[in-house]
Amino acid sequence: MPEGWHLAAASTGLVWAALWIMTLARFHKLGKAFPELTPASPLHSSSGDYLASVALVVAARDEEDHLEACVRSLLAQDYPALELVFVDDRSSDRSREILASLEAEFAPKLRVINVDELPPGWGGQTHGLHRGVGASKSEWICFTDADCRFESPQTLAIALADAEAHGADLLSVLPLLEAPTLWEQAYLPLCGFVLGTALEIGKVNDPSHRAAYANGAFLLIRRQTYEQLGGHEAVRQLVNDDIGLARRTKRAGLNLRVAANKGLLQTRMYESLPGAWRGWSRNLYGVLRHVPRLSRALVSTLALFVLPWLALSACAVACAFDPAWAPALATWALTLAIAQAGLWRLYAASEVPPPYSLLALFGSLFVSALLANALSRSIRRSGTTWHGVHYPHPPSDAG
């Protein structure tokens, strides 16, 4: 091996150690980026005793395993000025049968709309939510997902009080992500970090910054704002309509607010590895969208989470033949120790038991593959297909 390579390897290790120290600071900032709503959060609002009316709107397709738990958690909300509109989007499983039974049980609190045909130019979810809003009359609209459960009977009341207290035109509450399996615990915190970093979500609540983000698991918006933004018709061909609405809110100079939660709502996004592959590839492509942003995310993921392990392995092999490589081996071991300290914090902040951060290498390889798949779609401008609907590659100003 050429003379001096061991010194170059040691120097590079020190640079990567410095990068990880800066990343630790980024983890710290992300953990404090959003206010946290809990069942103990204030219930008072700026409107005093007046209760603004709220429409809960859900659009779902083939969600038979989640419908009953979702509907019952929504109707258990301790909020009298509430209407619930559930839209079935061309389901082929038992969803319609289950919803019909629930509607009979809870009428008139629950209204079910069945969609049999998708109009040209619409996505399934965007059209379903559009139909649901059209069937409601409330002052506020709260969008949620069929696989999301409200854990507290005061989830809606707390969120609305927070929105009114801070003058929010659109409030999104981030759900807690359930991760009951080993593979989910390995990769979910890393997906959150990649998205959070690429979208600068730590600056979303700064009205002077262009960063915009919302999560469709809980998106509370004033009807007046929704109509001003053009509703779902304005984002009808976006696979991530929630972020499309958030971006339009920021561009319109309106007040976008995002909050974390503990004990209010949770969801399990994908229950199988193939489902996670399809769903997260779709999310990363739909949200990051363009080649430069996806490329940066992929390179950063590989550089932070994968390269240190490759470098350590290479230095260990080299050191077995030449003791001069010992300083380089020690430097990369130090880098990985710093990285593990940061990952421990990241996983804890993501409500995943920190020991699962020891699996971060495997999680990062999965996330890298997701980003590579999304990047390939962006390079080819191929668009993506979700629930049988093809979404074209979004233009640069989409959403």
Disulfide bonds with the S-S distance in Angstrom:
none
